[in-house]
Amino acid sequence: MHEIQIVVRFGETDALGHINNTSYFIYLEEARIRFIETLGFSLDTNRWNFILASTKCDFISQGYFNQHLLIRTYVSKIGTKSFELDHDIICAETNQRIAKGKAVMVHFNFEKQQSEPISDGLREVLKSNLVLSS
């Protein structure tokens, strides 16, 4: 499991003072990138091997300007050519869940423009970050 912290900026809120729904996807993208980085993969776009196939976010509680958020990212499923990441967005001060995200990442060869099987090395790294839902 990997964690990052984010402080909600004013420009990430809406007219009602809540975190704008589009801002959550920016937070989830940042969490995904930092998670993949910790797995030892290069962030060099010329050597990038992943493509985002799907993402979603369930809004559970309201978030606000200047709130400190903790985003926990972990692997929830490993397939042949793809894997799923789950994200918990939590208020760092109250430990209350604000939102829950999910992303499907495909192992992708950009030269061939096609998906490829996950290598044994990547599978092992992903397994070490696997958290099964109860």
Secondary structure as UniProt FT lines:
FT   STRAND          2..7
FT   HELIX           10..12
FT   TURN            15..16
FT   STRAND          18..19
FT   HELIX           21..38
FT   TURN            39..40
FT   TURN            45..46
FT   STRAND          50..59
FT   TURN            65..66
FT   STRAND          68..78
FT   STRAND          82..91
FT   TURN            92..94
FT   STRAND          97..109
FT   TURN            110..113
FT   STRAND          114..115
FT   HELIX           120..127
FT   TURN            128..129
//
